Amino acid sequence: MKRSVWLWVAAAVLAVGGSAFAYVWFSGGSGEPSTELTTPPIAEQTTTTGTPGATTTTAGSGQTTTSGDEVDEFFVIQSDQSTASYTIDELLRGQPNTVVGTTNEVAGQFSLDPADLASTEFSQFVVNARTFTSDSSTRDRAVRGPIILNSASDEFELITFDPTGVEGLEGSASVGDTVEFALVGDLTIKGTTREARFEITATLVDDSTVQGTAESIVLRSDYGIGIPSVASVADVPDEVILTLDFVATRS
């Protein structure tokens, strides 16, 4: 019965949109994530114990402890309050059009000592590229297909960003303060890794909440991201804006 239903759907798709449409439809998959995202650990934490000045390093511990009462605070991105997105322009049926695809399937964390911003450490950040949605389900299927992100494949389902350096994050911050800095690291999309730079604006909303935006402009050609040959779409530029609007709370 299930097989006959799919055959009927395939026939309908072919009748409505032709073979190219059918290819986009089936190669894009369902858009359902294969697994639930978990918060990546910060790669290395420094724990001070016993005599002041003596340190040990533990990998992936998820927290930093000091010998006194001081404990570094860890803030975890809340996916239900955060959004990762891509923005790209196109010429659709001869008219300029801006495409925005969004998902709340994001994960990441960072340590934060408001009295010493330079000590902030970051985990890997992860976005499930399979779950991007825009104003067109047909476009979303194409985005998940082999030519664009190929995120219907489990191998390329996730986009990851591994920070390697921080620029301009120094001094201290109080509740209500907004800071601007840059995070440099390795961005992996569709199995290709390139260095990327995210410009970040973040506000310490209260003692337990940080809210902000991270933005980077990347070239889709750097990551092997193509554009399907569709008669109604033309003049898609190489530049893509990647944005993370985040809310992170104390863990």
Disulfide bonds with the S-S distance in Angstrom:
none
